[in-house]
Amino acid sequence: MGYSVIGSTQVSGSCSLGSNPGSPAMKNRNTTIIFVVCLLIVAAVSAIISIQVLNSNKEALSEKDELSEAQTLKNEYIQKAKNYVENMTLDEKIGQMFYLDLEGLETGYRSGKYFPTSISDSQIENLKKYKIGGIIYFAKNLTDKTALIKYNYNLQTASKIPLFIGTDEEGGDISRLTEQGNLGVRRFPDMRVIGDTHNPIQAYNVGRTLAVQMLMLGFNMDFAPVADIDTNDKNPVIGKRAFGTTPDAVSDMVANEVQGFQEQNMSSVLKHFPGHGDTNTDTHTGSAATNANLKRLQNVEFKPFEAGIKAGADFVLTAHILLPNATDDNLPATMSKEIIINQLRDKLKFSGIVITDALDMDAISQNYTNDQIAFNCVNAGVDILLMPKDFYGVYNSLKKYVEDGLISEERINESVIRIITTKFERGLLK
């Protein structure tokens, strides 16, 4: 037979046992299925987003906890420093605010022609008398690895308060330790070479490697990294020492090098604030100025310093440059309240140690007396005076200003508390 009959319904080609696909019942069922699938998709997406938010919140809480723990620890160090400073004499406090080269330590004067290579009775006597805060080495102070380690050990042993001991090991042309070639310190290229890789991990590795190797020699501080931006082709002093020519390029590199240093418990120094990359002359040999105004400084030169500060740099070193369009005090940045207090402290929120560039440089030593150097630097907010040409003269001037009430001892305490806090943080004081 050509067909079959079930009841009275003919079956041919399609099944009529269920609803017709075009029937209202089938449409309702399909709509229900689509609705359920959509709900499941929405639920799944919501779950994924919730997990991501939860993880993000956990990370944020973790970072917040870490920051809270770090601040708690910092507060403990500050309190220990305050307790320590309460028991210091005025002479000891003032001494901590000076950082000398080895000639200055031995003779009290910086000529740049004499480079001791081992400890002497005069050095020991001055360490005991003046209680200075730190020592900087130059290449000519270095002979070999064993002698250097012994020298640093003897300096620390002779000092009642542990010393900051540092040098300029930037890489490239400014590499005091690797000029000798036998101290076990890796020589890195100019930081422009590192910057041109566009890989901040390279800068991190520079900081970490130098920190590890320098710590083994008895150093606890490197006058690096350079946070200047090379924005002036005529600049005679920065150039390829800078990571690059733009704020973004330099900032990432600076922050990573600082992390490399600080994670190894080596103090890093951001230099030369507020930025020496746009001058036409060199402060080593005379006055130098930038025409940048505050807006320009804040949008350009300050950026790498801000990044380095956020990365945890212990020190910022001030330049001796004049800023006629940014300040009205007619003083170099090293002596300017506008630059150090209003900008570095208040705007960039730097709470660490402010150290001057070398005060024997012509921009300072040829233009200011001992009295002016002592008063102007400290009055502007400087914590440590680096290498004055006449250490005895500047020391005595600062002490007299405090004794005469022209600089308060409370102002001195502010700086010394920062110095001693950092010495506790870096494990120099226990």
N, C-alpha and C positions, 0 to 999 in steps of 0.2 A: 504494500500500500504506500501511497506517496505521502501520507501524513498520518498523525496520530491524534487522538482526542483524549484530553483529561477533563473529565466532566464535559462541559460544553465549550471549553477554551481551546483554541487551536494554538499549537506551538510551532513556530517556524522562524528560523533565523535569529531570534532574540528571545531571552528569557523574560517572562513576565511574572516570575515568582516574587521578585522584590519590587521596590518602587521604580517608577520610570525616572531615568536620569534627569529629565526635565521637569519632574513633578515638584511641587512645593516642599514635600517631605525631604526629598533628596537634597534640594537647595539648602534647606535648613540644616541638614546634617553636615553638609560641606562647610557651611558658614561656621557651624560649631567647631568643626575640626580645625579650620583656619584660625579661629579665635583662640582655641586652646594652644595651638602651636605658637601663636604670637605671644600669648601669656608666658609660655615656657621660655621663649627667646628673651623676652623682657626680664623674666626672673633670672635667667642665666647671666645676661649682661649686668643686671643689678648686682648679682652676687660677685661677679668679677670686679666691678667698680668698688663694691664694698670692701673686697679683699685688698684692692690697691690702696684705697683710702686708709684702711686699717694699717696696712704696712707702712704707708706714708706717715700716718700718725705715730706709729711705733718708732720710725726713724727720727721723726721730729722730736718725739719725747726722749729718744735715746740721745740725740744731739743736745737737747735741752739739759738732760741729766749730766752729760759730759761737761757742758759749759758750766753748769751749776757746781759740779765737783771741782772743775778747774778754778772757778772763782772762789770757792770755799778754801781750796789749797792756797790760792794767791793771798787771800785775806789772812790765812795763818802765817804765811811768810812775812806779810806786812806787819803783823802784830809782833812777830819775833824781832823784826828789824827795829820797830819802835822801842821795844824793850832794850835791845842792844844799844841803840843810839843814846838812850837815857843815861847810860853808864860811860859814854865817851866824853873825853875832854874836848874843848874847843879846838885845840891844836890837832887832835886826831880827826875831828870832823872836817876841818879845812884841808888837811892832808889828803883825805879820801877824794876830794874834788879835783885832784891833779893827777894827770897821766903823763909820764915822762918817757923820753928815750933814754938809753943807757948812758949817754954822755951827760945829759941833764941830771940824771940820778947821781952820777959820780962828781960832777963839778958844779952843778947848780946853774949851768949855762949851756945853751945850745948853739954851737958854732957850725955843726954839720961836717966837721973835719976829723973828729975823734970818735972811734967806734970800738968800745971795749968788747972783748970776747970772753971775759970771765969775771967772776965777782971779785971785788976789791974791798979793802977796809973802808974806803970812803963811801962806797955804795952801801955797805952794811950800816955804817954810821948814819947815813941820810935816811935809810929805811927806818931805822929805829927812832930817829929824831922827828921825821916829818910824817910818817905813816901814810905815804902816798897811796893812791887807789889803784894805779896800774902802770904797766911797763909795755912799751912798744919796741919791737926789733926792726932793724934795717938789715939788708943783705950783708953788709960789711961787718955786722956783729956776729955773723955765723961762720963757723969753721967746719965742724963735722957733727954728726948726729950725737955721738957720745958726749961731746963737750956741750952741746946745746941742752941736752936733757939734764946734765949736771948743773949747768948755769941756771936753768929754770928752777930746779930743785933748791939750789942754794939761795936764790932770790926769795922763794916762798918760805924757806926756813928762817931767813933773817927778818921777815916781815911779821909783825904782830897780827895784823889783819890780812888775810889772804888777798893776793893781788889778782887783778885782771891782767893777763899776759896775752898780748896780741901782736899781729903784724898785718901788712897789706898783702894778702894772697888772693888776688882777684882772678888770676889767669892772664895769659898774654904778657904784655910788657910789664905789668905791675904784679910781679910774682917774686916776692922777696926770698921765700924759702927754696924755690926751685932754681934761682940763679946759681946756687952752689952745686946743685945736681947730685948731692950725695946724702940727702936728709930723709929719703924715703917718702917724699911728697910728690904726687903726680902733677906734672905740668899740664894745665889745660890751655887751650887756645884763647884768643881774645873772646870776650863774651858776645861780640857781634857774630862770630862763627856759630856759637850756641844758639843765639837768637834766630839766625837764618835757617835753622833746622825746623822752626815753627813747632817744636816738640818740647813743651815745658818739662817733661820728664828728664830731658837732658840737663836742664838747669838744676833740677832736684838732685840728680846724680853728682853734679859738681859740688853742691853744698854738702851732701852726705859724705862723699869721698874725702874732701878736704877736712871736714870735721873729724872724721875717724883718724886720719893720718896726723893731723895737727895735735889732737888730744894726746896721742902717744908721745909727742915731743914735749908736752908740758904746757901747750897753749890752751886757753879756754875761750878765745875770742878771735874772730877774723874781721878785719875792716872791709867787709864785703857783705852784700853785693852793691855794685853801682846801680842806683835807681834813677839816674839821670836819663833823659831822652836826647838823642843826638839830632837836634832840630836845626843846627846851624853849621853849615859846611866850613865856616871860618873859625869855628871853635878849636883852640889849640890844645885843650887838655882832656876832653872827654872822648869824642870820636868813637873808635871801635871798642873802647872800654864799655860802652853802652850796648844793651841787648838789641836796640833797634831805634827806629825813628818815629814811632807812633806810641801813644799811651797804652793802647791795648796790647801791642806786641811786647812792650817792656814790662807791663804790669804782671802778666801771667808768668813770665820768666823770673821776675824778682820774687814773687810770692812762693814759687816752687823752690828756688834756691834757699830762701829763708827757712822753709820747712825742712829742707835737707840738713841745714845747720842745726836748727833748734831741736829737732827730734833726736839728735845725738848729744844734746846738752851743751852745745857750743853756741856761745853768744854771737849773733850776727849784727852787722852795722849797716843801716841804710844810709847811703851817702849820694849826693851832697845837697841836703835840703836848703832851700826849696826847689833846687834844680839848677845845675851848672851847665846844662847842655846848650844854652842859647846865648852864651856870652862870646864876645870877640877876643877876649884876653884871658890870661891865666892869673889867678890870685897868688900863685907862688912867686910871681915876679912883679906884681903891682896890683892896683885896683882893677876890679872887673865889675861890669854892670849888665843887667838885662832890662830891656824896655817893657817886659811883660807887666800887665796890670793884674790885680787880684783875680778878676774873672778868668783871664787867660791861665794864670797859675792853677786855679782850682779845676779848670777843665782839661788841662794838659799836664803840666809838670807835677802836680800833686798826685796824680793817679797811681803811678808805681809805688810811691811812698805809702799811700793809703792801702794798697794791696799788701805791701810788705808788713805794715802795721797789723792788719787783720790776720796775717799769717803767723804773727807772734815774734817779730824782731825785738830784741832786747834794747837796741840802741838806734838812735838817729843822729847822724853827724851833720852839723850845720856848715854851710858854705860861707865864705867871706865876701859874697857878692853884694853889690848895692842894687836896690830895687826902687828907683825914683818914682815909678808909676804905680807902685803897690804900697809904699809906706811914705810917711811924711816926716820920718825922724832923721833922714840923711845918715843912717848908720848901716853897716853891713848886716846881713841876715843873722850872723853870729851874735850881734848885739841888739837885735831888734825885738821888742816886745810884741809888735804886730805879727811878726813871722813866727816867733817861738811860742808865745802864749796864746794869742788870738787865733792863729791858724793851726799850728802843729798840735797844741794841747787841746784847744777848745773845739776847733772844727774837725780835725782828723782824729781826735780822741786818743792821742798817744799818751800813755801813762808811764812809759819806760824812761830810760836815761837819755838825756840830751847831752851830747858831747860835741865840742867844737872841732872844726878842722884844725890842723896844726897852727898854733899861734905864732910860730916863728916865721910864717910866710910873710912876704913883703907887704901884702895887702893890709896886714895888721901891724907887724913890727915896725914898719916904716911910717906909720900914720897915727899910732896911739901909744901913750905912755903906759907904764906898768899900772899906775893908778886907774887909768881909763879902761885898760883891759880887764882888771879885776872887777871894777864896779859895773861897767856896761854889760859884760857877759853875764854875771850873776844876777844883776837887776833885771835882765831880759828873760831869765828863766833857765839859763844853762846849768847843768848839773856837774859836768866835768870839763876842766880846761886842759886841752891837749898841747903838750910841748911848747910852753911859752919860752921865748928866747932867754929870758932872765927869770928862772923859776923862783929863786930866793926873793927877788924884787916883787913879783906878782903875789907870791904867797904872803909876804909881809904886808903888802897893800890890802889884800883881802882881810887879813886878820885885824888890821887897824880899823878898817871900815866897820867891822862887826863890834870891836871893842868901843868904838866911838858912837855906836848906835845908828850909823848911816845905812847899814845893812843889818837886819835883825837876825838873831840867832835862830829864830823860827824859820826864816827863809833858808838858812844853811841846813837846818834839820830836814826840810822838805827834800832837798837834793840828796842828803846823806841817807835818808830812809829809802829812797829809790835805789841808791847804790847798794846798800846793805841787803835790801830785799832781793835784788838780783843775785847777790853773792850767796844768799841762802837758797834761792831757786836753782842755781847751777851747781850746788853742792860744795862750793868753796868754804862756806861756813856751815856748821852743823848745829 
